[in-house]
């Protein structure tokens, strides 16, 4: 499974967690029953019979959950005139995953995280979303100081 697909799976998990409050494992199971967009052919189902997420998808989804407050604070700082809760849930999920990658995943180039976020917004969100997502992430990048991956 391509990293793009795994990243999008993490976005949709984050989106569904936001909307339903279900756990990551519950969402993986629901996906398995409904056609499964998060399965990895090499992972398949685990001993529990539940669908196993790829390692990368799980790391992103769990990382976003662990860092949600920080990610939302950063989004709020850069979404001038927008309350985080007013941002469409899917756009919020796209921003959270991209920001998590930028700040906490040195193995993912910043440009890749931003490009993937904008492309996902083009595919799944309204016509204004790609520019909005790009603007927020661009603002964050402008605020990053030197080697410190935390926004100033």
N, C-alpha and C positions, 0 to 999 in steps of 0.2 A: 504494500500500500504506500503510495507516495506521501511525502511529508505534507504536501498541500491538503490531501484528503484527511490526514490525521489531525492537522491543525483545524480544519473545518469541523471535524467531529468534536474537537474540544470546544470550539465556538458554540456549536449546537447544544452540547452538554451544558455549558455555562448558561446559555439562553434558557434551556429547559429548567435548570436548577433555579434560575431567577423567577421564572413564571410559575413553576409547580412546587418548588421546595423539595422535590424528590432528591434522594441521594444519587451520587454518581453510579453506584452499583445498581440501583433501581432503574436508572435511565439506560444503562447498558442492557439490562434484562429486557426492558420495554423495546429497545431497538432490536434485540435479537428476535423478539416475537413479531416485530413489524417489518422485518426485511433487513435490518441491521446495516447501518452505514458506518459503524465504528468497529466492526470486526476486522481482525487481522487473520489472513489465511494461516499464518504460522502460529497464531495464538489460539484461535478457535474458542472452544468452551473449556472452562476449568473443571476441576474436580467437583465443584458445586453444581455444575451444569449451567452456570451463568456464562454469558458471553464475556470474554476477556477483551479488554481494550488493549490497543497497542501500548507499549511502554511510553512512547512519546505523547500519545493522546492523554493517557492517565496522568503523566507528569504535568502537562499543561492544565488539565481540568482541575487537578488537586491543588496545583500551585496557585491558580486563579482564586480558588476558594480560600486558601490560606492567607492570601495577600489582598483579598477583596477590599478591605477598608482602605488600605494604602492606594490601591489602584483607583478606587472611586474618589479619593481625595485628590489625586493627580488629575483625573478627568475633570473634576469640579473646578480646579484651579485654571485649567486651560479652556474650558467650555464657557467662555464669558457670556453671561446672560442666560445660561441654561442650568437648571437644577439637574443633577445626575438622574433623578427619578423621572424627569420629563423626557430624557433621551429614550428613544425606542429601544425596547429590550434587546433586539438583535444587534443593533448598533452598539449598545453598551457592552454586549458580550464580545463583539469584534474588537472594540477598544481595549477591554480588559485582557484578552488573550495577547494582543499585540504588545501592550504595555508590559505584561508579565514577561514576554520574550525579551523585550528591549532591556528591561531592568534586571531580570533574574536569570536569563539564559545566554551566557557568553558564547555558546556554541551556535547561536542563531544571529547572523549579521542583522544589524538594525534595519538596513535597507530591505532585506527579505521580509522581516516582520511587517514593515510598513506596506510594502508592495502587496503582500498576501492579504493584509487587512483591507486595503483599498479594492483589490480585485474581488474579494468576498463581498464587500459592500455593493460593488457593481452588479454582482450576480443575484443577490438576495434582498437588497434593500431598495428604497426609493431613489429617484434620480439625484437628489441633493446629498444623499448619504456618503458617497465616495469623497466628495470635497470636504464634508464635515469631518469624516474620519481622518483624512489626510491633514486637515488643518490642526486637529487636536494632536495628532502624533508628531506633526512638524513642530508645533509649539513645545512639546515635551523635549524633542531632540534639541531645540535651541536652548532649552534650560539645563541640559545635561552639562556638567562641568568636568572637563578633562577626563581622567580615568575613573572618576566616580560615577557609577551607573545609577545613582539615585538622583532624581531631579532636584535642582537647587531650591 
